[in-house]
Amino acid sequence: MGSGNWSTNVYDAAQSYNARTGRSAFDYSHKAHTSVPRAQWKAHADLDPFGVGTRESRDSDEHPTSLAISVLFDVTGSMRSVPVTLQTKLPELFGLLLRKGYVDHPQILFGAIGDATCDRVPLQVGQFESDNRMDDQLGTILLEGGGGGQKRESYELALYFMARHTELDCLDKRGKRGYLFIIGDEMPYGAVKHREVRQVIGDELGEDIGIRDIVTELQRKYEVHYILPAGSSYVGDTEVLGRWRELLGQNVIELDDLDAVCETIALTVGLAEEAIDLDEGLGHLKDVGAVDSQVGSVSRALTAYAQGRSGALATTQSLPGLDDDGAPGTTRL
């Protein structure tokens, strides 16, 4: 998968059609909520992880140096607004990744995470795409809105799928890991449960897999990030943040403006690819029309992350969010 190229014109035409006809951008979910009994809800066939061999990010003549970028988000409770925001900001994500030269051939996969202990559809995973089919895949995600309310969702099930059921040419051919962003507000369960893997994915495991073991396995394939955005239930929760920091270290990002999530993902990739420093990336946000408050949110979210990468932090007193402490001048690490 991953052929073709993103077109903002095609995206805009689809949004105009939806507006004219009253069709939801998440039409599959809308129809499920309005006309299908909850007991019959199921993942769209294109996103159902059961029996899937692999989701593939492959090189091609069009994309000779593909780079896998995966975004999986919690769709329980208040987190349902995340995919809506992602869908509306896709042009900004691609504008930064491509037009600003952060990467040459991104292939993006979207997925959704629920709770396997209580939800009808605890995991949905699309395919890596380079063109507007990724917008279509977002539109077929079921926004179940469930969850168990115990500060844990089945993130570990998603991590297992990404570790065992994806293949990346960027890794296999060039030894370069892909990127995986988990957007959520709760913690993973302590282990990948073999019973849930059999029910949701169809694999037969002899035993459960500890969460730290599956994260270690996954990190051989992906640079894994966790984003805790504003508007979710556990913003600033030290237990949630502490657990993810135990697992992912500096790759835990607190974001105080959900509307800046696509920009944050794009700049994180740009920083990790050493295509930009933070100062340049924040300037690019202004180029694509981000307002000062969004630029400030991204700045606050990524300053600590950039500090952990040599050469990735450059700040000037003129950029919002970076001069809150009154420190003058330029800092370049």
Disulfide bonds with the S-S distance in Angstrom:
none
